[in-house]
Amino acid sequence: MPRISERTVAEHRARQLRNLLDAARALVAEEGIEALSLAALARRVGLSRPSLYEYFRSKDDLVAAIVEEELPRWASLVEAALAGPPDLVGKVEAYVRSQLEVMTDGRHAAAVALVEHALAEPARERIRDGHAQLLRPLARAFAEAGVPEPELRAELVQGIVDAAANLAQRRPGQAEAIIAATLDQAVHGLTLPGRLAAS
């Protein structure tokens, strides 16, 4: 039996899993998504491939585990951001800003990149289920304000956020301008300042 550094086997496995996920995130951050494989992770942490298979059955399983670990923290940040503003416009602005801050900071960069990676359907389904947590606070704010089709509207706002995050990663020097334009687009659409939208 391998030597364990915790009081119980369960604690040892939990610590080992956290170390593996941290190492996988670091690998993606340093070398890109294509560098992530079970073999590369095994080399990085000094485990044999069979030992790694005790934690992840495939690369897809590893990717889903990285994203799943990140999503609850991410969702709590979004929830906290929307708890502040009393009005719907403020809540939409808080959602957009908090999402973009998370999606463009280094801590979450690996998870954000991996969400876009081509995965088999079971892993994509696991990620979709977790990702729905992020939309709930915004959909709830829309519903409470009487906005029709709140879940659809939340998905559309998220689409704008996803596009903005991709732009911000490609144009790091323009991050603040991209955030400002995204906020304006999400809240005001194409209404020009000082004019009413065409009816």
Secondary structure as GFF3:
##gff-version 3
##sequence-region A 1 199
A	DSSP	alpha_helix	9	31	.	.	.	ID=ss1
A	DSSP	three_ten_helix	33	35	.	.	.	ID=ss2
A	DSSP	alpha_helix	38	45	.	.	.	ID=ss3
A	DSSP	alpha_helix	49	53	.	.	.	ID=ss4
A	DSSP	alpha_helix	59	83	.	.	.	ID=ss5
A	DSSP	alpha_helix	88	104	.	.	.	ID=ss6
A	DSSP	alpha_helix	106	115	.	.	.	ID=ss7
A	DSSP	alpha_helix	121	144	.	.	.	ID=ss8
A	DSSP	alpha_helix	150	170	.	.	.	ID=ss9
A	DSSP	three_ten_helix	172	174	.	.	.	ID=ss10
A	DSSP	alpha_helix	175	188	.	.	.	ID=ss11
###
